[in-house]
């Protein structure tokens, strides 16, 4: 029988291009996640490119960085999820979500499908396709009797992805690094819409604040969110690095789906 409750740790951080500093911050916040069944960090967890023109650093699958994260998980005993750039066999990288379980090998679960090639007014241009190869297909993680649909940041804008998860999962995860202009305009409304249309929880750990490297700075919106199946914001982390453990309940999923039985009304 599936567990009625699940305690999710949502971490908000300000990563930079200093991998060592990012690892130290992950270890610090992860260590504070008391009572969590799973801890989730945002996109660009272990490396965040800041300087224009600099190549993105992809981490090696068998490298010391992932081994260090695995060691922390082995010690604490709580599954941990990060999303970061990984080296692949081709010339490009993958922007991938990795799950670390205690006393187990890391698992690459999902790679970002939709790559962020945009020029948003008020922010530097971004072309992820210059560095990353696109992932393909959905992924559902089953953990502790709960099902989690996986996605990453820019995926949030593509409802056809989330229609694959609707009614099939208990929660959707959206680790992100939203720009400030798009965050202010679209972050809350898109995440709440995904929860309402899917009638499940949505959790979106986010990068936040000023990401500094020498004389250059990139800014992200923050406001990590957890939203219930009715579209209510249960948790919002504003604009500083922190971690919070929140309890999710199947009762809220059942209540939303009972009141508005969308599964039986679908026609397309």
C-alpha positions in Angstrom: 0.0 0.0 0.0 1.3 3.4 -1.0 2.3 5.8 1.8 -0.3 8.5 2.5 2.3 11.1 3.4 5.6 12.1 1.8 8.1 14.6 3.2 9.9 16.5 0.5 12.9 18.7 1.0 13.1 21.7 -1.3 16.4 23.5 -1.6 17.0 27.0 -3.0 20.6 28.0 -3.8 22.8 30.5 -5.6 25.2 28.4 -7.6 28.2 29.9 -9.4 31.0 28.5 -11.7 32.9 27.5 -8.6 32.1 23.8 -8.3 33.8 23.4 -5.0 31.8 26.1 -3.4 28.6 24.7 -4.9 29.3 21.3 -3.5 30.0 22.8 0.0 26.6 24.6 -0.1 24.8 21.4 -1.2 26.3 19.5 1.7 25.4 22.2 4.2 21.8 22.5 3.2 21.3 18.8 2.6 22.5 18.2 6.1 19.7 20.4 7.5 16.9 18.5 5.7 15.6 16.7 8.8 12.8 14.2 8.3 12.8 14.3 4.5 12.1 11.3 2.3 13.7 13.0 -0.7 15.7 16.3 -1.1 15.5 18.1 -4.4 17.9 20.9 -5.6 17.4 23.2 -8.6 18.8 23.2 -12.1 22.5 24.0 -12.4 23.1 22.6 -8.9 26.8 21.9 -9.2 27.9 24.3 -12.0 26.4 27.6 -13.2 28.0 29.3 -16.2 28.2 33.0 -15.6 30.9 34.5 -17.9 29.7 35.0 -21.5 31.6 33.0 -24.0 33.0 30.5 -21.5 32.2 26.8 -22.2 29.8 25.0 -20.0 31.6 22.6 -17.6 30.1 19.2 -17.8 30.7 16.8 -14.9 32.1 13.4 -15.6 29.8 10.5 -14.6 32.7 8.8 -12.7 34.3 12.0 -11.5 35.0 13.1 -7.9 32.2 15.6 -7.7 29.4 13.1 -8.1 31.3 10.7 -5.8 31.4 13.4 -3.1 27.6 13.9 -3.3 27.1 10.1 -3.1 29.3 10.0 0.0 27.1 12.6 1.7 24.0 10.6 0.8 25.5 7.4 2.1 26.3 9.1 5.4 22.9 10.9 5.9 20.7 8.1 4.4 18.2 10.3 2.5 17.8 10.2 -1.3 19.0 13.4 -3.0 18.3 14.8 -6.4 20.4 17.3 -8.3 20.2 18.7 -11.8 23.4 19.6 -13.6 25.4 19.5 -16.8 26.9 16.0 -17.6 29.5 15.0 -20.0 28.2 12.7 -22.8 29.8 10.7 -25.5 29.3 13.3 -28.2 30.6 16.9 -28.3 27.7 18.3 -26.4 26.5 17.8 -22.8 23.2 16.8 -21.2 21.3 18.9 -18.7 20.3 16.0 -16.5 18.6 15.1 -13.2 20.6 12.7 -11.1 19.2 10.7 -8.2 21.5 9.6 -5.4 20.2 6.8 -3.1 22.0 5.6 0.0 24.5 2.8 -0.6 23.7 2.7 -4.3 25.1 4.0 -7.6 23.9 7.4 -8.9 21.1 7.2 -11.5 20.6 9.6 -14.4 16.8 9.9 -14.5 15.9 12.6 -17.0 17.4 15.0 -19.5 15.9 18.4 -20.3 13.8 18.1 -23.5 13.2 21.8 -24.4 16.4 23.8 -24.7 16.3 27.5 -23.8 17.4 29.5 -26.9 16.0 33.0 -26.2 16.7 36.7 -26.0 14.5 38.1 -23.3 14.4 41.9 -22.8 16.3 42.8 -19.6 18.5 39.7 -19.6 21.5 38.4 -21.6 20.8 36.1 -24.5 20.9 32.4 -23.8 21.5 29.5 -26.3 21.5 26.2 -24.5 21.6 24.3 -27.8 25.2 25.5 -28.3 26.2 23.3 -25.4 23.5 20.8 -24.7 21.8 17.9 -26.5 18.0 17.6 -26.0 16.6 14.8 -24.0 13.7 12.7 -25.1 10.7 11.2 -23.4 9.0 11.5 -20.0 10.2 9.9 -16.8 8.4 8.9 -13.7 10.3 8.3 -10.5 8.7 5.9 -8.0 9.9 6.5 -4.5 8.4 5.6 -1.1 5.1 4.6 -2.8 4.8 8.0 -4.6 5.2 8.8 -8.3 7.0 11.9 -9.4 6.9 13.2 -13.0 10.2 14.8 -14.0 10.9 18.0 -15.9 13.5 20.9 -15.9 13.0 24.6 -16.0 12.1 25.7 -19.7 10.1 22.4 -20.0 7.5 24.2 -17.8 6.2 26.2 -20.8 5.2 23.1 -22.8 1.9 21.8 -21.6 2.0 18.7 -23.9 4.8 17.3 -21.6 2.7 17.7 -18.5 -0.4 16.2 -20.1 1.7 12.9 -20.1 1.9 13.2 -16.3 -1.7 14.3 -15.5 -3.6 11.9 -13.4 -0.7 9.4 -13.5 1.6 10.9 -10.9 1.3 12.2 -7.3 3.7 15.1 -7.9 5.7 16.9 -10.6 9.2 18.2 -10.0 10.5 21.3 -11.9 14.1 22.1 -10.8 14.8 25.5 -12.4 16.9 28.6 -12.9 14.4 31.2 -14.2 15.5 34.6 -15.3 14.2 37.5 -13.4 12.0 39.1 -16.2 10.4 35.7 -17.0 10.1 34.8 -13.4 8.2 37.9 -12.5 5.9 37.5 -15.4 5.3 33.7 -15.7 6.7 31.6 -12.8 3.8 31.5 -10.4 1.0 31.3 -13.0 2.7 28.5 -15.0 3.5 26.4 -11.9 0.0 26.8 -10.5 -1.5 25.9 -13.8 0.5 22.7 -14.0 -0.8 21.7 -10.5 -4.4 22.5 -11.3 -4.5 20.8 -14.7 -2.7 17.7 -13.4 -4.4 17.6 -10.1 -1.2 16.8 -8.3 1.5 18.5 -6.3 4.1 20.6 -8.1 7.5 21.3 -6.5 9.9 23.7 -8.1 13.3 24.3 -6.4 14.9 27.3 -8.0 18.2 29.2 -8.3 18.1 32.6 -6.7 19.9 36.0 -6.5 23.2 37.3 -8.0 25.5 34.6 -9.4 28.9 36.3 -9.5 32.1 35.4 -11.3 34.9 38.0 -11.3 33.3 41.1 -12.9 30.2 39.4 -14.4 26.9 38.7 -12.7 23.8 36.7 -13.7 20.5 37.0 -11.9 17.8 34.4 -11.2 14.3 34.8 -9.8 14.2 32.4 -6.9 10.8 32.0 -5.3 11.0 28.2 -5.0 7.4 26.9 -4.8 5.4 23.9 -3.7 1.8 23.9 -4.9 -1.0 21.6 -3.9 -3.4 19.9 -6.4 -6.0 22.7 -5.9 -3.4 25.3 -7.1 -2.7 26.7 -3.6 0.8 27.8 -2.8 2.0 25.7 0.2 5.6 27.0 0.3 7.5 29.9 -1.2 11.2 30.5 -0.4 11.5 34.1 -1.7 15.1 35.1 -2.5 17.8 33.5 -0.3 19.5 30.1 -0.2 17.7 27.9 2.2 16.0 24.5 2.5 12.5 23.5 3.8 10.9 20.1 4.3 7.2 20.0 3.6 4.7 17.2 4.0 2.6 16.1 1.0 -0.6 14.3 1.6 -2.5 12.0 -0.7 -5.7 13.3 0.9 -5.3 16.5 -1.0 -4.9 14.7 -4.3 -8.0 12.6 -3.8 -10.0 15.7 -2.7 -9.1 17.6 -5.8 -9.8 14.7 -8.2 -13.1 13.9 -6.5 -14.5 17.4 -6.7 -13.5 17.9 -10.3 -13.3 14.4 -11.9 -11.2 15.4 -15.0 -10.0 11.9 -15.7 -13.5 10.8 -16.7 -14.2 14.0 -18.7 -11.2 13.9 -21.1 -12.2 13.8 -24.7 -9.0 14.5 -26.6 
